[in-house]
Amino acid sequence: MRPFMIPLLAPALLVAASGSAQSPDWSQARPLTIELSSFKFTPAATTLEHGTVYRLHLVNTSSGGHDFVAKEFFAGSTIAPEDRARVKGGSVDVDGGESVDIRLIPGAPGTYKLHCSHFMHSTFGMTGTITVQ
């Protein structure tokens, strides 16, 4: 009788485990606008709450391209499935005059570096930090 109990219990355990994990409600994301302009991010320092759903609205107000590079931050965050393709290697490209939205849940608390990787942009001050509390 013992061999039959294990196969009967396994499906029940799987159902219980899968029922406890809920996917985030991405439609309830808190909006946060970050402006990318000639050699700066506004705001340059951003504070987010761990476990909260956000919609980063990245707006490039200049005519040239910029990117939003925060490799460690993106690597530790949960990104909405529909937005994952916009984050490549921890970087989001934003063409001149365009905007990009990324919905995510920040991961581990800490302070993460942010910069634009375009030639000389970081040198001219296009850097910042993202702090997760």
Number of C-alpha atoms within 10 A of each C-alpha: 5 6 7 8 9 10 10 10 10 10 11 10 11 10 10 10 10 9 9 8 8 7 7 15 9 16 10 12 16 13 14 16 14 19 18 27 19 17 18 19 23 15 13 17 16 15 12 17 15 16 17 14 23 23 21 17 16 23 22 24 18 16 12 13 18 27 20 23 22 21 18 15 23 22 14 13 16 17 22 19 10 9 13 14 11 16 18 12 12 14 18 22 20 21 17 16 14 16 17 16 18 21 25 24 23 24 20 15 15 12 16 17 15 23 24 26 17 14 9 11 17 16 13 11 15 24 20 21 18 19 18 18 14
